Amino acid sequence: MNLNQPSIKLSQALLFAAILLAGPAQADDGVDTDSLYLQHCAACHGTDRLGGMGPALLPDNLSRLRKPEAEKVIREGRPATQMAGYQDILNDQQITALTEFMYQAPTHPLVWGLAEIRSSREVSYAKGTLPDEPVFDADLMNLFLVVEIGDHHVTLLDGDKMEPIHRFPSRFALHGGPKYSPDGRYVYFGSRDGWITKYDLYNLKVVAEVRAGINMRNIAVSADGNHLMAANYLPHTLVLFDAANLELLDLIPVANGEGESSRVSAVYAAPPRGSFIAALKDIPEAWEITVEDNRAVIRRMTSDTLLDDFFFDPGYQHLIGAARDGKHGVVINLDTGTTTAELPLPGMPHLGSGITWEHEGRRVMATPHFRAGAISIIDMDTWQVIKTLETEGPGFFMRSHENSRYAWADVFFGPNADKVHIIDKQTLEIVKTLQPEPGKVAAHVEFDRYGKKLLLSIWDDDGAIVVYDADTLEEEKRIPMKKPSGKYNVWNKINYEEGTSH
């Protein structure tokens, strides 16, 4: 059984004997799920459910796949992948039992360390073996990558013509947004399963892959393009790689001085500082990591509260963190590591999607909220909330561009998720609300490199990318897509363009 595509080598059977010695697990209806799994699923998903040719079948890794959808995949298969349907082999009771088994935490310990990471790496093309000229004609700085989670593919889009150039399969459940090399030639994808894929945009080929963990949150690429770091939920580690060939350089257990370990919420590159910043989920610390002689050097910054998400000012002098209680945020000076201000931000702000702009001679930031229909606008000199905009529901993404007078914000959560607000960055007012496709979620805007056009997702299996004129706010065209979750413009991402998440 293979719930998804690309087939890349992975060492399996870490705990095969342990599973067998534990004896068969019986479902409530008497189905021997262990035997069913080992017979039909283990070859592709691993005897320990850690994944292989197919994705990991663990509760955290399947958080985006609901049980009825998982049953349908087992029964009918998944088109354009190696996952065949089992409706002629397994009965309904067996399919339901297997689904329940997949969503139960395993009783045996899950291991993913140095040996497992190293053995998972596969290099398809060494550096210098592929041509240095692109195989297509387009502005390389105005390319978009569109992640389509509906069928786990990525589309490369020409940002001038607004036409697809190429479409290729991705790993299951990409997360955290792709990251580009400084020259824009290579892109790095991270999946929930812990897979990191390096892709050559010039030649439209996967050049290397490695698996950093069992459940990974995101990845970051250093400002010089030499290093890549992965943030894991499971195990509790940060992993440092050589960005050229994804060779493992360092494995960092994440724990405080008392030995209490933590999941890593996310890792970010801090270009002006030449470092990485890690957000920790379970201990009240943030880490700044520099690389010396291909080893990670950790600097700890402590907080009075657990921090769930981060935002940075443009110069990376301050870290703004959302407190886990969902009621406030803190500002940490990255030079001193001390907390310098608190922000009243009820409703769990999504700071990772925050943006900044100049307003009346001062820098402001704006953030949507997961639990409140509001957008908070904050003066970044005084750290005071200068305005709160009421929206038609809790939001997920905000986007803008230095050359645009508007900021766009969705209302991803709630009954009005098919709407998107447009905010005038000078008047600080919502000037227009669009409803691109009634009844279908509208989310995640990305501008082209010039700020003249923008793309909006219709977040549906029968969805589309909607192209708008950034000045007139008029729709220009639609490009059919399979649940396009995010769009990532090369120029905006490698130049840390104002209005683009970093």
Buried (B, 14 or more C-beta within 10 A) or exposed (E): BBBBBBEBEBBBEBBBEBBEEEEEBEBEEEBBBBEBBBEBBBBBBBBBBBBBBBBBBBBEBBEEBEEEEBBBBBBEBBEEBBBBBBBEEBEEEBBBBBBBBBBEEBEEEBEBEEEBBEEBBBBBBEEEEBEEEBBBEBBBBBBBBBBBBBBBBBBBBBBBEBEBBEBEBBBBBBBBBBBBBBEBBBBBBBBBBBBBBBBBBBBBBBBBBBBBBBBBBBBBBBBEBBBBBBBBBBBBBBBBBBBBBBBBBBBBEBBBEEEEBBBBBBBBBBBEBEBBBBBBBBBBBBBBBBBEEEEBEEEEBBBEBBBBBBBBBBEBEBBBBBBBEBBBBBBBBBEEBEBEBBBEBBBBBBBBBBBBBEBEEEBBBBBBBBBBBBBBBBBBEEBEEBBBBEBBBBBBBBBBBBBBBBBBBBBBBEEBBBBBBBBEBEEBEBEEEBEBBEEBBBBBBBBBBBBBBBBBBBBBEEBBBBBBEBEEBEEEEBBEBBBBBBBBBBBBBBBBBBBBBB
